[in-house]
Amino acid sequence: MIDSPQFDNQLLKQVGEDVFISKQVEIRRPHLVSVGSHTAIDSGFYCTTAAEIGDYVHIAPYVTVIGGEAGVLRMGHFSSIAAGGRIICCSDAHLGAGLCGPTIPAAQRDDIIVGPVVFERFVNVATNVTIMPGVTLGEGSVVGVGAFVNKDTDPWTIYLGAPARPIRSRCKDKMLKAARELGY
């Protein structure tokens, strides 16, 4: 266990064993957040949505998850997101159907794009990646530094760019073997 100030895990909907959540996080709706075992969430994490975070997950410093009550993040076992990542689970469409922003009354508000963001098992997301509402990152996919993800990714594929595009396949045999050794 890491010896530094921690978030009050009792505020969460559910929490597993061997979990470290830095005291320097802001989880706006902790009663909607479940965290699995052997997971670490670093300083600067900001989350306004519901979240289901699996086992052996790492959320690096200064990751932002926005979308309010309508938003949902699901991170499967053995997934991670590196520093500065942005996960947008709900957003204004910005096409002129109304005013933009969460403080605008519903009758005058722009159209809203909402959809869960899902990291399937073994997904790794690099530094400063932005992921848009409704995206599912396929099992074992990797998203490289600075990418913009607005479409689902294929399993065991590496993506780069803005918008993110597949560049090559990812090996999976050793990862799956290691997970089986841990009982998954």
Secondary structure, DSSP 8 states (H G I E B T S, - for coil): ---S-B--GGGSSEE-SSEEEBSS-EES-GGGEEE-SSEEE-TT-EE-SEEEE-SS-EE-TT-EEE-GGG-EEEE-TT-EE-TT-EEESEEE--SSSSB-STTS-GGGB--EEE--EEE-TT-EE-TT-EE-TT-EE-TT-EE-TT-EE-S-B-TTEEEETTTTEEEEE---HHHHHHHHHTT-
